[in-house]
Amino acid sequence: MKYVKEGIIINATVNKKITGAITGHFLIDLYTPILPIILPLLIDTMGLSYFLAGLIVTAFNVVSSVTQPFVGLYSDKKPEVKYELKFKVKAEAKAHQERQNRFAE
């Protein structure tokens, strides 16, 4: 299955890779602000020392920082990723805005 938009052909394999990268990035963005909030709960329930809790936060941030250049290189080599990413980010932002409007009522 091919998808043609603005002269760019996106096949199913590329679309799966894009979806995987976007999902991974979304999860990183989702869990980054949550980790400091649940850290006291992890320390208490799992009996972690402050050193181990700090190690978890450090590992989380290092993994995020190390993977960002590789995702950037991939998107620079694949120009179709940029267009697909723009569409998916806009669609996700629109869906988030609609959910916020529903909860505000």
N, CA and C atoms as a LAMMPS dump frame, in Angstrom:
ITEM: TIMESTEP
0
ITEM: NUMBER OF ATOMS
315
ITEM: BOX BOUNDS ff ff ff
-5.0000000000000000e+02 5.0000000000000000e+02
-5.0000000000000000e+02 5.0000000000000000e+02
-5.0000000000000000e+02 5.0000000000000000e+02
ITEM: ATOMS id mol type element x y z
1 1 1 N 0.842 -1.173 0
2 1 2 C 0 0 0
3 1 3 C 0.887 1.236 0
4 2 1 N 0.617 2.133 -0.914
5 2 2 C 1.403 3.356 -1.006
6 2 3 C 0.501 4.551 -0.766
7 3 1 N 1.095 5.57 -0.198
8 3 2 C 0.387 6.814 0.07
9 3 3 C 1.186 7.925 -0.572
10 4 1 N 0.582 8.67 -1.469
11 4 2 C 1.28 9.733 -2.175
12 4 3 C 0.686 11.064 -1.746
13 5 1 N 1.552 11.914 -1.229
14 5 2 C 1.126 13.253 -0.836
15 5 3 C 2.244 14.212 -1.192
16 6 1 N 1.934 15.225 -1.944
17 6 2 C 2.891 16.245 -2.36
18 6 3 C 4.101 15.626 -3.059
19 7 1 N 3.864 14.596 -3.858
20 7 2 C 4.926 13.975 -4.635
21 7 3 C 5.824 13.038 -3.838
22 8 1 N 5.465 12.733 -2.607
23 8 2 C 6.282 11.854 -1.775
24 8 3 C 5.54 10.535 -1.606
25 9 1 N 6.226 9.443 -1.884
26 9 2 C 5.616 8.12 -1.761
27 9 3 C 6.003 7.541 -0.399
28 10 1 N 5.001 7.184 0.361
29 10 2 C 5.23 6.583 1.676
30 10 3 C 4.62 5.19 1.64
31 11 1 N 5.455 4.173 1.761
32 11 2 C 4.935 2.811 1.755
33 11 3 C 4.659 2.347 3.182
34 12 1 N 4.146 1.16 3.337
35 12 2 C 3.733 0.659 4.647
36 12 3 C 4.915 0.491 5.586
37 13 1 N 6.084 0.094 5.077
38 13 2 C 7.257 -0.091 5.938
39 13 3 C 7.71 1.23 6.538
40 14 1 N 7.783 2.258 5.717
41 14 2 C 8.19 3.571 6.209
42 14 3 C 7.153 4.088 7.197
43 15 1 N 5.896 3.864 6.911
44 15 2 C 4.837 4.326 7.804
45 15 3 C 4.935 3.643 9.173
46 16 1 N 5.283 2.349 9.195
47 16 2 C 5.45 1.642 10.467
48 16 3 C 6.632 2.208 11.251
49 17 1 N 7.719 2.517 10.56
50 17 2 C 8.882 3.092 11.226
51 17 3 C 8.562 4.465 11.795
52 18 1 N 7.843 5.248 11.032
53 18 2 C 7.457 6.585 11.497
54 18 3 C 6.553 6.469 12.711
55 19 1 N 5.589 5.578 12.641
56 19 2 C 4.668 5.395 13.763
57 19 3 C 5.416 4.919 14.999
58 20 1 N 6.368 4.036 14.832
59 20 2 C 7.165 3.572 15.962
60 20 3 C 7.983 4.686 16.584
61 21 1 N 8.609 5.512 15.747
62 21 2 C 9.408 6.629 16.263
63 21 3 C 8.53 7.643 16.983
64 22 1 N 7.368 7.924 16.419
65 22 2 C 6.459 8.882 17.041
66 22 3 C 5.924 8.335 18.358
67 23 1 N 5.593 7.066 18.377
68 23 2 C 5.079 6.464 19.61
69 23 3 C 6.149 6.474 20.698
70 24 1 N 7.364 6.131 20.334
71 24 2 C 8.457 6.164 21.308
72 24 3 C 8.694 7.567 21.848
73 25 1 N 8.671 8.538 20.956
74 25 2 C 8.867 9.922 21.381
75 25 3 C 7.717 10.383 22.272
76 26 1 N 6.507 9.984 21.929
77 26 2 C 5.345 10.34 22.735
78 26 3 C 5.459 9.756 24.142
79 27 1 N 5.885 8.509 24.236
80 27 2 C 6.026 7.871 25.549
81 27 3 C 7.114 8.542 26.381
82 28 1 N 8.216 8.917 25.742
83 28 2 C 9.271 9.636 26.466
84 28 3 C 8.721 10.956 26.984
85 29 1 N 8.009 11.688 26.126
86 29 2 C 7.43 12.963 26.56
87 29 3 C 6.358 12.775 27.622
88 30 1 N 5.671 11.665 27.591
89 30 2 C 4.63 11.399 28.576
90 30 3 C 5.238 11.057 29.934
91 31 1 N 6.266 10.223 29.95
92 31 2 C 6.825 9.752 31.21
93 31 3 C 7.847 10.7 31.828
94 32 1 N 8.4 11.627 31.058
95 32 2 C 9.391 12.541 31.606
96 32 3 C 8.834 13.36 32.772
97 33 1 N 7.67 13.994 32.665
98 33 2 C 7.171 14.741 33.827
99 33 3 C 6.56 13.843 34.906
100 34 1 N 6.217 12.611 34.569
101 34 2 C 5.582 11.724 35.537
102 34 3 C 6.616 11.09 36.466
103 35 1 N 7.821 10.852 35.965
104 35 2 C 8.839 10.173 36.769
105 35 3 C 9.135 10.897 38.088
106 36 1 N 9.363 12.218 38.109
107 36 2 C 9.593 12.87 39.408
108 36 3 C 8.392 12.799 40.349
109 37 1 N 7.205 12.713 39.795
110 37 2 C 6.008 12.645 40.622
111 37 3 C 5.896 11.284 41.307
112 38 1 N 6.187 10.213 40.574
113 38 2 C 6.042 8.871 41.159
114 38 3 C 7.307 8.381 41.854
115 39 1 N 8.368 9.165 41.796
116 39 2 C 9.619 8.744 42.412
117 39 3 C 9.479 8.493 43.922
118 40 1 N 8.827 9.362 44.701
119 40 2 C 8.651 9.037 46.127
120 40 3 C 7.862 7.74 46.347
121 41 1 N 6.889 7.481 45.479
122 41 2 C 6.133 6.238 45.578
123 41 3 C 7.033 5.033 45.3
124 42 1 N 7.887 5.135 44.306
125 42 2 C 8.828 4.054 44.001
126 42 3 C 9.8 3.819 45.156
127 43 1 N 10.285 4.902 45.74
128 43 2 C 11.215 4.781 46.867
129 43 3 C 10.542 4.073 48.027
130 44 1 N 9.3 4.462 48.306
131 44 2 C 8.587 3.896 49.449
132 44 3 C 8.17 2.446 49.216
133 45 1 N 7.545 2.157 48.085
134 45 2 C 7.01 0.814 47.851
135 45 3 C 8.086 -0.21 47.505
136 46 1 N 9.124 0.225 46.797
137 46 2 C 10.156 -0.722 46.392
138 46 3 C 11.365 -0.705 47.32
139 47 1 N 11.356 0.201 48.277
140 47 2 C 12.468 0.274 49.215
141 47 3 C 13.765 0.727 48.578
142 48 1 N 13.668 1.605 47.59
143 48 2 C 14.87 2.082 46.906
144 48 3 C 15.606 3.105 47.761
145 49 1 N 16.912 3.113 47.64
146 49 2 C 17.695 4.166 48.283
147 49 3 C 17.641 5.405 47.395
148 50 1 N 18.071 6.524 47.939
149 50 2 C 18.08 7.746 47.132
150 50 3 C 19.078 7.626 45.98
151 51 1 N 20.128 6.883 46.207
152 51 2 C 21.107 6.654 45.145
153 51 3 C 20.468 5.92 43.963
154 52 1 N 19.728 4.843 44.249
155 52 2 C 19.086 4.087 43.17
156 52 3 C 18.001 4.913 42.48
157 53 1 N 17.267 5.716 43.255
158 53 2 C 16.253 6.58 42.649
159 53 3 C 16.906 7.595 41.71
160 54 1 N 18.017 8.155 42.144
161 54 2 C 18.751 9.086 41.29
162 54 3 C 19.319 8.403 40.059
163 55 1 N 19.737 7.155 40.217
164 55 2 C 20.255 6.382 39.092
165 55 3 C 19.159 6.12 38.053
166 56 1 N 17.956 5.872 38.522
167 56 2 C 16.824 5.675 37.597
168 56 3 C 16.576 6.937 36.783
169 57 1 N 16.544 8.075 37.449
170 57 2 C 16.316 9.351 36.756
171 57 3 C 17.451 9.628 35.779
172 58 1 N 18.687 9.386 36.202
173 58 2 C 19.835 9.614 35.328
174 58 3 C 19.787 8.712 34.098
175 59 1 N 19.515 7.439 34.303
176 59 2 C 19.434 6.511 33.172
177 59 3 C 18.328 6.914 32.205
178 60 1 N 17.209 7.329 32.745
179 60 2 C 16.088 7.751 31.909
180 60 3 C 16.481 8.947 31.038
181 61 1 N 17.133 9.933 31.648
182 61 2 C 17.531 11.134 30.899
183 61 3 C 18.655 10.851 29.913
184 62 1 N 19.594 9.993 30.282
185 62 2 C 20.709 9.672 29.381
186 62 3 C 20.2 8.921 28.151
187 63 1 N 19.326 7.958 28.357
188 63 2 C 18.776 7.208 27.225
189 63 3 C 18.02 8.146 26.28
190 64 1 N 17.254 9.047 26.839
191 64 2 C 16.519 10.01 26.017
192 64 3 C 17.482 10.892 25.227
193 65 1 N 18.53 11.376 25.881
194 65 2 C 19.492 12.265 25.217
195 65 3 C 20.314 11.534 24.159
196 66 1 N 20.643 10.283 24.397
197 66 2 C 21.456 9.526 23.445
198 66 3 C 20.657 9.175 22.194
199 67 1 N 19.374 8.888 22.339
200 67 2 C 18.587 8.486 21.179
201 67 3 C 18.159 9.664 20.298
202 68 1 N 18.11 10.867 20.84
203 68 2 C 17.643 12.006 20.05
204 68 3 C 18.475 12.271 18.796
205 69 1 N 19.817 12.253 18.841
206 69 2 C 20.572 12.486 17.604
207 69 3 C 20.313 11.438 16.524
208 70 1 N 20.118 10.188 16.933
209 70 2 C 19.871 9.14 15.948
210 70 3 C 18.508 9.308 15.281
211 71 1 N 17.53 9.698 16.051
212 71 2 C 16.216 9.971 15.467
213 71 3 C 16.313 11.177 14.535
214 72 1 N 17.089 12.173 14.91
215 72 2 C 17.294 13.334 14.054
216 72 3 C 17.998 12.983 12.751
217 73 1 N 19.027 12.148 12.825
218 73 2 C 19.723 11.713 11.613
219 73 3 C 18.794 10.932 10.697
220 74 1 N 17.986 10.07 11.285
221 74 2 C 17.034 9.287 10.493
222 74 3 C 16.046 10.201 9.782
223 75 1 N 15.536 11.194 10.495
224 75 2 C 14.552 12.08 9.865
225 75 3 C 15.205 12.984 8.821
226 76 1 N 16.503 13.306 8.993
227 76 2 C 17.199 14.104 7.983
228 76 3 C 17.439 13.307 6.708
229 77 1 N 17.691 11.997 6.835
230 77 2 C 17.941 11.162 5.661
231 77 3 C 16.66 10.781 4.932
232 78 1 N 15.556 10.793 5.634
233 78 2 C 14.268 10.417 5.045
234 78 3 C 13.356 11.644 5.029
235 79 1 N 13.346 12.396 3.932
236 79 2 C 12.53 13.626 3.914
237 79 3 C 11.031 13.362 4.059
238 80 1 N 10.585 12.173 3.671
239 80 2 C 9.155 11.884 3.808
240 80 3 C 8.737 11.796 5.266
241 81 1 N 9.7 11.526 6.147
242 81 2 C 9.399 11.45 7.576
243 81 3 C 8.939 12.813 8.087
244 82 1 N 9.559 13.865 7.603
245 82 2 C 9.219 15.203 8.077
246 82 3 C 7.77 15.546 7.772
247 83 1 N 7.322 15.237 6.554
248 83 2 C 5.949 15.567 6.185
249 83 3 C 4.95 14.712 6.959
250 84 1 N 5.24 13.448 7.094
251 84 2 C 4.355 12.543 7.834
252 84 3 C 4.32 12.94 9.305
253 85 1 N 5.471 13.308 9.843
254 85 2 C 5.554 13.705 11.238
255 85 3 C 4.738 14.973 11.49
256 86 1 N 4.829 15.93 10.586
257 86 2 C 4.044 17.163 10.742
258 86 3 C 2.555 16.852 10.777
259 87 1 N 2.12 15.973 9.897
260 87 2 C 0.701 15.617 9.861
261 87 3 C 0.28 14.932 11.155
262 88 1 N 1.073 13.973 11.623
263 88 2 C 0.706 13.232 12.828
264 88 3 C 0.755 14.107 14.073
265 89 1 N 1.72 15.007 14.158
266 89 2 C 1.791 15.903 15.311
267 89 3 C 0.604 16.85 15.321
268 90 1 N 0.236 17.365 14.158
269 90 2 C -0.934 18.254 14.088
270 90 3 C -2.21 17.505 14.454
271 91 1 N -2.339 16.277 13.991
272 91 2 C -3.53 15.489 14.322
273 91 3 C -3.575 15.176 15.813
274 92 1 N -2.426 14.868 16.388
275 92 2 C -2.378 14.573 17.823
276 92 3 C -2.686 15.82 18.65
277 93 1 N -2.173 16.968 18.222
278 93 2 C -2.45 18.215 18.931
279 93 3 C -3.931 18.565 18.856
280 94 1 N -4.526 18.342 17.7
281 94 2 C -5.961 18.611 17.543
282 94 3 C -6.787 17.687 18.442
283 95 1 N -6.421 16.41 18.501
284 95 2 C -7.144 15.46 19.356
285 95 3 C -6.991 15.841 20.825
286 96 1 N -5.8 16.263 21.209
287 96 2 C -5.568 16.68 22.595
288 96 3 C -6.4 17.913 22.929
289 97 1 N -6.468 18.844 21.993
290 97 2 C -7.256 20.059 22.216
291 97 3 C -8.742 19.718 22.373
292 98 1 N -9.231 18.799 21.577
293 98 2 C -10.636 18.408 21.682
294 98 3 C -10.923 17.717 23.011
295 99 1 N -9.991 16.887 23.485
296 99 2 C -10.174 16.252 24.801
297 99 3 C -10.177 17.288 25.908
298 100 1 N -9.316 18.267 25.812
299 100 2 C -9.283 19.331 26.833
300 100 3 C -10.579 20.11 26.834
301 101 1 N -11.125 20.372 25.658
302 101 2 C -12.387 21.109 25.57
303 101 3 C -13.532 20.298 26.172
304 102 1 N -13.522 18.987 25.974
305 102 2 C -14.568 18.141 26.54
306 102 3 C -14.527 18.118 28.062
307 103 1 N -13.307 18.055 28.616
308 103 2 C -13.172 18.025 30.071
309 103 3 C -13.45 19.379 30.704
310 104 1 N -13.275 20.449 29.95
311 104 2 C -13.493 21.784 30.492
312 104 3 C -14.989 22.092 30.633
313 105 1 N -15.817 21.391 29.899
314 105 2 C -17.259 21.669 29.94
315 105 3 C -17.91 21.148 31.177
